[in-house]
């Protein structure tokens, strides 16, 4: 092997195992499996609405309830009562929406720049394809919701001037009728009645019960304030309740109660909770009391001060009167001791007698003058009575009544006379009437056309028709025969 060139090629370890042994036959190559080509999947085309609906469903199911912290911006309350806003932080933002039904339960008013924690679900606004959070609850971060609502309402009402000192009315000095708005079940009403009964027995108490805690307490308190304001004679009104948490006292932080207090026609004292509790009603009322019992004492405090002032003035008047009497007594005593005033009481007595006589003379003269004046007045009154138009009219009225009676009697008498004459003329006329002659059996014969009365038989010929008028009825006759007057004279008249 010397002199023969040899070369060594490095072989990897894995290649050694892959080399076949000398005795092993070479393996036959395995047949490759047949490849099955899968058909391409069917293409599914979605509309924009379908895609948006699927995204909305997946978002709502995946983010059913989330808590999001951020700052409110673009906050707008629509006329439908729904709230639209944007929650943002330093680098991102998300649109938000709150229904009116959820918004009414918030104790504070959402506003731009307020940092809040919102709870809701993620949904998609389909017309624009934007995702948003549908907020169901919201609370301010850091400051409590009730405290924030308190500060917001206080600031707004203060800007309107509802808490101005110029609007505060003084309490009446002697209230005769006191109105109270509170619950009948609390201890506050018992404490106020006890204080008023002890310190102001003559005062009348008008109680208008109202709920002071719960959802409907604020409208009930406002209603009670309005009702007490319409009660005649109420001089002052106390509204309040005992102590509690801010949630228990929240009815007195509502705007409806503050405005009812400001519109009350009588002064209002707010006595809500303890001395450390402050409510919106305290700022709107004319006077704040730390407790309901203190409110009752404030009402009668003016009465006590009034009576105390009267007592002080009475003592000062008595003292001044006693001092003046003492000074005058000393002066009289000093003057009576002087020699120049000796016999002064006697001279005063003489002057008194002269004064009495002059008074008697003056009174007698006055009575005489008055008597003369009275007689003159009586004389003038009689003269005036003589010319009294009423009396003269009464005389004229009497004469008119008498003349009317005489005229009526004359008319009756004249009518009777004329009636008698009329009856006589009627009788004579009746006797001369042709109808009376016909009644005795005579008849009137007319021509056929009733144009003339037939008095001679020569005026008619046989065969002509004539008309005969009887006392009752008439006849249509035909002439059969006529005769002369001579022949008729020999005959006896016939009246049938």
C-alpha positions as CSV (number, residue, x, y, z in Angstrom):
1,X,0.0,0.0,0.0
2,X,3.1,2.1,0.1
3,X,3.3,4.5,-2.7
4,X,-0.3,4.3,-3.4
5,X,-2.3,7.4,-3.0
6,X,-5.2,7.2,-0.8
7,X,-7.8,9.8,0.1
8,X,-10.2,9.8,3.0
9,X,-13.5,11.5,2.8
10,X,-15.2,12.4,6.1
11,X,-18.6,10.6,6.6
12,X,-21.2,11.9,8.9
13,X,-22.6,9.7,11.6
14,X,-26.0,9.7,10.3
15,X,-24.7,8.7,6.9
16,X,-23.1,5.6,8.4
17,X,-26.3,4.3,9.6
18,X,-27.9,4.9,6.3
19,X,-25.4,2.8,4.4
20,X,-26.5,-0.7,3.6
21,X,-24.7,-3.8,4.9
22,X,-22.8,-5.9,2.5
23,X,-25.0,-8.9,2.8
24,X,-28.3,-7.0,2.8
25,X,-30.0,-6.8,-0.5
26,X,-30.9,-3.4,-1.7
27,X,-34.4,-2.4,-0.7
28,X,-36.9,-1.9,-3.4
29,X,-38.3,1.6,-3.6
30,X,-41.7,1.9,-2.1
31,X,-44.5,3.2,-4.4
32,X,-45.5,6.8,-3.8
33,X,-49.1,7.1,-2.5
34,X,-51.6,8.6,-4.8
35,X,-52.4,12.3,-3.9
36,X,-56.1,13.1,-3.4
37,X,-56.8,16.6,-4.5
38,X,-59.5,18.2,-2.4
39,X,-62.1,20.4,-4.2
40,X,-61.8,24.1,-3.5
41,X,-64.3,25.4,-0.8
42,X,-67.4,27.1,-1.9
43,X,-67.2,30.9,-1.7
44,X,-69.6,32.6,0.8
45,X,-70.3,36.2,0.1
46,X,-71.7,38.3,3.0
47,X,-73.4,41.6,2.8
48,X,-72.2,44.6,4.8
49,X,-75.3,44.3,7.1
50,X,-74.7,40.5,7.6
51,X,-71.1,41.1,8.4
52,X,-72.0,43.9,10.8
53,X,-74.6,41.8,12.6
54,X,-72.1,38.9,13.0
55,X,-69.5,41.3,14.4
56,X,-72.1,42.8,16.8
57,X,-73.2,39.4,18.0
58,X,-69.7,38.3,18.7
59,X,-68.8,41.5,20.4
60,X,-71.9,41.5,22.6
61,X,-71.3,37.9,23.6
62,X,-67.6,38.4,24.3
63,X,-67.9,41.8,26.0
64,X,-71.3,41.3,27.7
65,X,-70.3,43.4,30.7
66,X,-67.2,45.6,30.9
67,X,-66.0,48.4,33.1
68,X,-64.3,51.2,31.3
69,X,-62.6,54.2,32.8
70,X,-62.1,57.4,31.0
71,X,-62.9,61.1,30.6
72,X,-66.2,62.2,29.1
73,X,-66.2,64.5,26.1
74,X,-68.7,65.5,23.4
75,X,-71.5,64.9,26.0
76,X,-74.9,65.6,24.4
77,X,-78.4,65.0,25.8
78,X,-80.8,64.6,22.9
79,X,-84.5,65.7,23.0
80,X,-85.4,62.0,23.3
81,X,-83.8,61.9,26.7
82,X,-80.9,59.6,25.6
83,X,-77.2,60.6,26.3
84,X,-74.4,60.4,23.7
85,X,-70.8,60.9,24.8
86,X,-67.2,59.8,24.2
87,X,-64.9,58.1,26.7
88,X,-61.3,58.9,26.1
89,X,-57.8,58.6,27.6
90,X,-54.4,59.8,26.5
91,X,-54.3,57.7,23.3
92,X,-57.7,56.2,22.5
93,X,-61.4,56.9,22.6
94,X,-64.7,55.0,22.4
95,X,-68.1,56.2,21.7
96,X,-70.7,55.7,24.4
97,X,-74.5,55.7,24.6
98,X,-76.9,55.6,27.6
99,X,-80.7,55.1,27.4
100,X,-83.0,57.5,29.1
101,X,-84.3,54.7,31.4
102,X,-80.7,54.2,32.7
103,X,-79.9,57.9,32.8
104,X,-82.7,58.7,35.2
105,X,-81.1,56.6,37.9
106,X,-77.9,58.6,38.0
107,X,-77.5,60.9,41.0
108,X,-75.1,63.3,39.1
109,X,-75.2,64.9,35.7
110,X,-72.6,63.7,33.2
111,X,-70.6,66.6,31.7
112,X,-67.5,67.1,29.6
113,X,-64.2,66.8,31.4
114,X,-65.7,64.5,34.1
115,X,-63.7,61.3,34.7
116,X,-66.0,58.4,35.3
117,X,-66.1,54.6,35.4
118,X,-68.8,53.2,33.1
119,X,-70.4,49.8,33.1
120,X,-72.0,48.4,30.0
121,X,-71.7,46.1,27.0
122,X,-69.9,46.5,23.7
123,X,-72.1,46.7,20.7
124,X,-72.0,48.0,17.1
125,X,-73.8,51.0,15.7
126,X,-74.9,49.3,12.4
127,X,-75.6,52.4,10.2
128,X,-71.9,53.5,10.6
129,X,-70.3,50.3,11.5
130,X,-68.7,51.8,14.7
131,X,-68.5,49.9,17.9
132,X,-69.6,51.6,21.1
133,X,-70.3,51.0,24.7
134,X,-74.0,50.9,25.7
135,X,-73.7,52.2,29.2
136,X,-76.0,50.9,31.9
137,X,-74.3,52.5,35.0
138,X,-71.9,55.3,35.6
139,X,-70.1,56.6,38.6
140,X,-67.6,59.4,39.0
141,X,-64.0,58.4,39.7
142,X,-62.7,59.5,43.1
143,X,-65.7,61.6,44.2
144,X,-68.9,59.8,45.1
145,X,-71.9,60.1,42.7
146,X,-74.2,61.6,45.4
147,X,-71.6,64.1,46.5
148,X,-71.0,65.1,42.9
149,X,-74.7,65.5,42.2
150,X,-74.9,67.6,45.4
151,X,-72.1,69.9,44.2
152,X,-73.5,70.2,40.7
153,X,-77.0,71.1,41.9
154,X,-75.7,73.5,44.5
155,X,-73.6,75.3,42.0
156,X,-76.4,75.6,39.5
157,X,-79.0,76.8,42.0
158,X,-76.5,79.3,43.5
159,X,-75.9,80.7,40.0
160,X,-79.6,81.2,39.6
161,X,-79.6,83.3,42.9
162,X,-81.8,80.8,44.8
163,X,-79.4,81.0,47.8
164,X,-79.0,84.7,47.9
165,X,-79.2,86.4,51.3
166,X,-81.5,89.1,50.0
167,X,-84.2,86.4,49.4
168,X,-84.2,85.3,53.0
169,X,-87.3,86.4,54.8
170,X,-87.4,87.2,58.6
171,X,-89.3,84.9,60.9
172,X,-92.5,86.2,62.4
173,X,-92.3,87.5,65.9
174,X,-95.4,85.8,67.2
175,X,-96.4,82.9,65.0
176,X,-100.0,81.9,65.6
177,X,-100.1,78.9,63.2
178,X,-97.0,76.8,62.5
179,X,-96.8,74.3,59.6
180,X,-94.7,71.1,59.8
181,X,-93.7,68.9,56.9
182,X,-92.2,65.6,58.1
183,X,-93.0,61.9,58.5
184,X,-95.5,60.8,61.2
185,X,-93.5,57.7,62.0
186,X,-90.2,59.5,62.9
187,X,-89.0,60.9,66.2
188,X,-88.6,64.4,64.8
189,X,-92.4,65.1,64.9
190,X,-92.6,64.1,68.5
191,X,-89.6,66.3,69.5
192,X,-91.0,69.3,67.7
193,X,-94.5,69.0,69.2
194,X,-93.0,68.5,72.7
195,X,-90.9,71.7,72.4
196,X,-93.8,73.8,70.9
197,X,-96.2,72.6,73.6
198,X,-93.8,73.5,76.3
199,X,-92.7,77.0,75.0
200,X,-95.7,78.2,72.9
201,X,-98.9,76.7,74.2
202,X,-101.2,79.1,72.2
203,X,-99.7,78.3,68.8
204,X,-101.7,76.1,66.4
205,X,-99.8,73.3,64.7
206,X,-100.7,72.1,61.1
207,X,-99.0,68.9,60.1
208,X,-98.8,67.8,56.5
209,X,-97.3,64.3,56.5
210,X,-94.9,63.3,53.8
211,X,-92.4,60.6,53.0
212,X,-88.8,61.7,53.9
213,X,-86.9,58.8,52.5
214,X,-87.0,56.7,49.3
215,X,-87.5,57.2,45.6
216,X,-90.8,59.2,45.7
217,X,-89.9,61.2,48.8
218,X,-88.9,64.4,47.0
219,X,-92.1,64.9,45.1
220,X,-94.1,64.1,48.2
221,X,-92.2,66.7,50.2
222,X,-92.7,69.3,47.5
223,X,-96.4,68.5,47.4
224,X,-96.7,68.9,51.2
225,X,-94.9,72.3,51.0
226,X,-97.3,73.5,48.4
227,X,-100.4,72.3,50.3
228,X,-99.2,74.0,53.5
229,X,-98.6,77.2,51.6
230,X,-102.3,77.3,50.6
231,X,-103.5,76.8,54.2
232,X,-104.8,80.2,55.4
233,X,-103.1,81.7,58.4
234,X,-99.9,79.7,58.4
235,X,-97.1,82.1,59.5
236,X,-94.0,79.9,59.3
237,X,-93.2,76.4,58.0
238,X,-90.7,73.7,59.3
239,X,-89.5,70.9,57.1
240,X,-87.2,68.2,58.2
241,X,-86.4,64.7,59.6
242,X,-84.0,63.0,61.9
243,X,-80.4,62.1,61.0
244,X,-79.1,59.4,58.6
245,X,-76.7,58.7,55.8
246,X,-76.4,60.9,52.7
247,X,-78.7,58.3,50.9
248,X,-81.3,58.6,53.6
249,X,-81.3,62.4,53.4
250,X,-81.1,62.6,49.7
251,X,-84.7,63.6,49.2
252,X,-83.9,67.0,50.6
253,X,-81.1,67.4,48.0
254,X,-83.5,67.2,45.1
255,X,-84.1,70.2,42.9
256,X,-87.9,69.9,43.2
257,X,-87.7,70.4,46.9
258,X,-85.4,73.4,46.7
259,X,-87.7,75.1,44.2
260,X,-90.8,74.4,46.3
261,X,-89.1,76.0,49.3
262,X,-88.2,79.1,47.3
263,X,-91.8,79.4,46.1
264,X,-93.3,79.1,49.5
265,X,-95.4,82.1,50.5
266,X,-94.3,81.9,54.1
267,X,-90.8,81.7,55.7
268,X,-89.3,78.1,55.8
269,X,-87.0,76.6,58.4
270,X,-85.0,73.6,57.3
271,X,-84.2,71.0,60.0
272,X,-82.7,68.0,58.3
273,X,-80.4,65.5,60.0
274,X,-77.9,66.5,62.6
275,X,-75.8,69.6,63.0
276,X,-73.1,68.3,60.7
277,X,-75.5,67.4,57.9
278,X,-76.0,70.0,55.1
279,X,-78.6,69.6,52.3
280,X,-79.7,71.7,49.4
281,X,-82.9,72.4,51.4
282,X,-80.8,74.1,54.1
283,X,-79.4,76.6,51.5
284,X,-82.8,77.3,49.9
285,X,-84.6,77.8,53.2
286,X,-84.9,81.1,55.0
287,X,-83.3,79.7,58.1
288,X,-81.4,76.5,58.9
289,X,-81.8,74.6,62.1
290,X,-79.2,71.9,63.2
291,X,-82.0,69.6,64.4
292,X,-85.8,69.4,64.4
293,X,-85.9,70.3,68.1
294,X,-83.7,73.3,67.4
295,X,-86.1,74.4,64.7
296,X,-89.0,74.4,67.1
297,X,-86.9,76.4,69.6
298,X,-86.0,78.9,66.8
299,X,-89.7,79.4,66.0
300,X,-90.6,80.3,69.6
301,X,-87.3,82.1,70.2
302,X,-88.6,85.2,68.5
303,X,-91.6,85.1,70.8
304,X,-89.4,84.8,73.9
305,X,-87.2,87.7,72.7
306,X,-90.4,89.7,72.0
307,X,-91.7,89.1,75.5
308,X,-88.3,89.7,77.1
309,X,-88.0,93.0,75.3
310,X,-91.5,94.0,76.5
311,X,-90.4,93.1,80.0
312,X,-87.3,95.2,79.7
313,X,-89.2,98.2,78.4
314,X,-91.7,97.9,81.2
315,X,-88.9,97.9,83.8
316,X,-87.3,100.9,82.2
317,X,-90.7,102.8,82.1
318,X,-91.4,102.0,85.7
319,X,-87.9,103.2,86.7
320,X,-88.2,106.4,84.7
321,X,-91.7,107.1,86.2
322,X,-90.4,106.5,89.7
323,X,-87.4,108.8,89.1
324,X,-89.6,111.6,87.6
325,X,-92.1,111.3,90.6
326,X,-89.3,111.5,93.1
327,X,-87.7,114.6,91.4
328,X,-91.1,116.4,91.2
329,X,-91.8,115.5,94.9
330,X,-88.4,117.0,96.0
331,X,-89.0,120.1,93.9
332,X,-92.5,120.6,95.4
333,X,-91.1,120.1,98.9
334,X,-88.3,122.7,98.3
335,X,-90.7,125.2,96.8
336,X,-93.3,124.8,99.6
337,X,-90.6,125.7,102.1
338,X,-89.9,129.2,100.6
339,X,-91.4,132.3,102.3
340,X,-92.6,133.8,99.0
341,X,-94.9,130.8,98.6
342,X,-96.5,131.0,102.0
343,X,-100.3,130.8,101.7
344,X,-100.1,129.4,98.2
345,X,-102.5,126.6,98.9
346,X,-105.1,129.1,100.0
347,X,-104.7,131.2,96.9
348,X,-105.0,128.1,94.8
349,X,-108.2,127.2,96.6
350,X,-109.7,130.7,95.8
351,X,-108.6,130.4,92.2
352,X,-110.3,127.0,92.1
353,X,-113.6,128.4,93.4
354,X,-113.4,131.2,90.8
355,X,-112.7,128.7,88.2
356,X,-115.7,126.6,89.2
357,X,-118.0,129.6,89.2
358,X,-116.8,130.7,85.7
359,X,-117.2,127.1,84.5
360,X,-120.8,127.1,85.8
361,X,-121.6,130.4,84.2
362,X,-120.1,129.3,80.9
363,X,-122.0,126.0,80.9
364,X,-125.3,127.9,81.6
365,X,-124.6,130.3,78.7
366,X,-123.8,127.5,76.4
367,X,-127.0,125.7,77.4
368,X,-129.0,128.9,76.7
369,X,-127.5,129.4,73.3
370,X,-127.9,125.7,72.4
371,X,-131.7,125.9,73.4
372,X,-132.2,129.0,71.2
373,X,-130.4,127.3,68.3
374,X,-132.6,124.2,68.8
375,X,-135.8,126.2,68.7
376,X,-134.6,127.9,65.6
377,X,-133.8,124.6,64.0
378,X,-137.2,123.2,64.9
379,X,-138.9,126.3,63.3
380,X,-136.9,125.9,60.1
381,X,-137.6,122.2,60.0
382,X,-141.4,123.0,60.2
383,X,-141.0,125.5,57.4
384,X,-139.1,123.0,55.3
385,X,-141.8,120.4,56.0
386,X,-144.4,122.7,54.6
387,X,-142.5,123.0,51.4
388,X,-141.6,119.3,51.4
389,X,-142.0,118.0,47.8
390,X,-142.8,114.6,49.1
391,X,-145.7,115.8,51.1
392,X,-147.0,117.9,48.3
393,X,-146.7,115.0,45.9
394,X,-148.6,112.9,48.5
395,X,-151.5,115.4,48.5
396,X,-151.5,115.5,44.7
397,X,-151.5,111.7,44.7
398,X,-154.5,111.7,47.0
399,X,-156.5,114.1,44.9
400,X,-155.6,112.0,41.8
401,X,-156.9,108.9,43.4
402,X,-160.1,110.6,44.4
403,X,-160.6,112.1,40.9
404,X,-159.9,108.6,39.4
405,X,-162.6,107.1,41.7
406,X,-165.1,109.8,40.7
407,X,-164.3,109.4,37.0
408,X,-164.6,105.6,37.2
409,X,-168.1,106.0,38.9
410,X,-169.2,108.5,36.2
411,X,-168.0,106.2,33.4
412,X,-169.9,103.3,34.9
413,X,-173.0,105.5,35.4
414,X,-172.8,106.9,31.8
415,X,-172.3,103.4,30.4
416,X,-175.4,102.2,32.2
417,X,-177.4,105.1,30.9
418,X,-176.2,104.5,27.3
419,X,-176.9,100.8,27.7
420,X,-180.5,101.5,28.7
421,X,-180.9,103.9,25.7
422,X,-179.4,101.3,23.4
423,X,-181.8,98.7,24.6
424,X,-184.7,101.0,24.0
425,X,-183.6,101.9,20.5
426,X,-183.1,98.3,19.7
427,X,-186.6,97.5,20.9
428,X,-188.1,100.2,18.7
429,X,-186.0,99.2,15.8
430,X,-187.0,95.6,16.2
431,X,-190.7,96.6,16.2
432,X,-190.2,98.6,12.9
433,X,-188.1,95.8,11.2
434,X,-189.6,94.2,8.1
435,X,-188.6,90.9,9.5
436,X,-191.1,91.4,12.3
437,X,-193.8,91.9,9.8
438,X,-192.7,88.7,8.0
439,X,-192.9,87.0,11.3
440,X,-196.7,87.7,11.5
441,X,-197.3,85.8,8.3
442,X,-196.6,88.2,5.5
443,X,-194.2,87.6,2.6
444,X,-192.1,89.7,0.2
445,X,-192.3,88.8,-3.5
446,X,-189.3,89.6,-5.7
447,X,-188.7,89.4,-9.4
448,X,-186.8,86.4,-10.7
449,X,-183.5,88.2,-10.7
450,X,-184.3,89.8,-7.3
451,X,-183.8,93.3,-8.7
452,X,-187.2,94.7,-7.5
453,X,-190.1,94.0,-5.2
454,X,-193.4,93.2,-6.9
455,X,-196.2,95.3,-5.5
456,X,-198.7,95.0,-8.5
457,X,-199.9,91.8,-10.2
458,X,-199.7,93.6,-13.5
459,X,-195.9,93.7,-13.1
460,X,-195.7,89.9,-13.7
461,X,-197.3,87.6,-16.3
462,X,-198.4,84.1,-16.0
463,X,-195.5,81.6,-16.5
464,X,-192.9,83.9,-15.1
465,X,-190.8,82.9,-12.0
466,X,-190.8,84.9,-8.8
467,X,-188.9,84.7,-5.6
468,X,-190.8,84.8,-2.3
469,X,-189.0,85.7,1.0
470,X,-190.6,84.3,4.2
471,X,-189.8,84.9,7.9
472,X,-187.8,81.7,7.7
473,X,-186.4,80.7,4.4
474,X,-187.5,81.6,0.8
475,X,-189.4,80.1,-2.1
476,X,-188.9,79.9,-5.9
477,X,-192.4,80.1,-7.5
478,X,-193.8,80.1,-11.0
479,X,-196.9,82.4,-11.6
480,X,-199.8,80.4,-12.9
481,X,-202.4,83.2,-13.0
482,X,-202.7,86.9,-12.2
483,X,-205.8,88.9,-11.0
484,X,-206.4,92.6,-10.7
485,X,-206.7,94.7,-7.6
486,X,-210.5,94.9,-7.7
487,X,-210.9,91.2,-7.7
488,X,-208.5,90.9,-4.8
489,X,-210.4,93.5,-2.8
490,X,-213.5,91.3,-2.7
491,X,-211.5,88.4,-1.5
492,X,-210.5,87.8,2.1
493,X,-206.8,88.3,2.7
494,X,-204.7,85.1,3.1
495,X,-201.8,85.2,5.5
496,X,-200.7,81.7,5.0
